[in-house]
Amino acid sequence: MNRNRAIEISESPDLKHVTYQGKRVYIQHVHESNDIARVYLLDDPTEEFDVQLNQLEER
């Protein structure tokens, strides 16, 4: 995923369809210096982790 698009999604009040390894995630924050996003699984909001932006897909 493009860094600018990831930032837009993280700042949007609307829920977007973003996936990581086939599972829907919510982007909490984008660390611009290293192209990493802090996300959590929509199925399990307690499961927070960092992923490379290029591993995220918007559908």
N, C-alpha and C positions, 0 to 999 in steps of 0.2 A: 504494500500500500504506500502511496505517496505521502510524504511527511505533512504537507499542507492539508491534504484531505483528512488525514488522521487527526490533525489539530482541529479542523472544522467539525468533525464528528464529535470529538471530545467536548467541544464548547457548545454543541447544539442541544437544545432542550428536547429534541425529538430522538426517539430510539431508532437507530439505523441497524440494518442487517449486516453485521460484521462477524466473520468467523475466524477461528484459529484451529487448525487441524480438524475442520469439520464441525466444530462446536461453536455455538453462538457466544460471543463475548461482548462486554461493555468496556469501552475505552475510558479510563478514568483520567489519565494524564499522558502527555507525550513529552519525553525527555529529548529535546531538540538536539542537544549536543552529541548524542550517540544513536539517534534513530531507534529508540526503544520506547515502547508504550507500556504503561501499567494498566492491566486489564483484570477483569474477573469474569468467570463463567456465569451466564444468565441462569443456568440450572443450579449453581451453587455460589451465591455471592460472597461466601466466606473464603472462597478459593481465589486469592489475588496472586498475580505473578507478572513478571516482566517478559515481553516478547519483542523480537526484532520486527520493525514495521513491515519488512518484506514478507513476513509470515502471516500477515493479516490480509483477509480478502473481504471486499464489500460486494454484496449481491443485490 
